[in-house]
């Protein structure tokens, strides 16, 4: 009842921003499923899928004469791919109904993000005079959504190009920050953390460092996922467990694995400062952050020492998005109050 009452006490603008934020988290989970299942190229075109608004379930349902093969080739060439590799035969071989619908459902999951981001921006017009920063953050959120939608098309036509994928993820991480800010600041009295005199600046620094290392770890994680995509293509019939040996030879993977300790050290630093100097001790936000970091460490051990389970990869990526969301909120809660 308390949580329900707190939600009812929010402004309409905050509710829209939270809806956009939740839909983004759902989309990031869906995107992780696409990556793990190798369904990123389930639809060779965009915004249609195999030339259809409703994707086919069988190869016989695809009319290859209506597919713009030449346009596929030209776009692929601009993205650095060999245009000659895209033919009707190659597309026939790539058709996989499970991948088709996995990718299509991922695209559908992006629709609520766009809808709520637009609604948040429109609602932000009524915030311009009173809270101008809110309006610009809502505008930035909508702009990032549109840019990332365009990036989604580039992901398809580039054949899952590594650099494009990493940029796609980096934009999503920045979007989490702008939406969290909108949800946090869209009221007369934003939630703030009360800290003992003289310690707020130190705690703010600790949480900022935590935020930076999590973003860096996320970018490194994107690089590792690009490597696993490459291994999936080069080892189509190999067990996922066999990838671990090859990953061990990559400095990016080793740095990503070792950098997780930087995240743990940063969160313990911020936690200890909070425990010692926050009025009332650690709250729900801090407890969620610490719990997710510890869970991520365990999942990392599972993937590096036991087996790269697909469900573990999805959970690892999804929890990373939730973690970043709560760290953004933690940092905003430590912001100086406007005079």
Secondary structure, 3 states (H helix, E strand, C coil): CHHHHHHHCCCHHHHHHHHHHHHHHHHHHHHHHHHHHCCCCCCCCCCCECCECCCCCCHHHCCHHHCCHHHHHHHHHHCCCCHHHCCHHHHHHHCCHHHHHHHHHHHHHHHHHHHHHHHHHHHHHHHCCCCHHHHHHHHHHHHHHHHHHHHHHHHHHCCCCHHHHHHHHHHHHHHHHHHHHHHHHCCCCCCCCCECCCCHHHHHHHHHHHHHHHHHHHHHHHHHHHHHHHHHHHCCCCCHHHHHHHHCCCHHHHHHHHHHHHHHHHHHHHHHHHHHHECCCCCHHHHHHHHHHHHHHHHHHHHHHHCCCHHHHHHHHHHHHHHHHHHHHHHHHCCCCCC
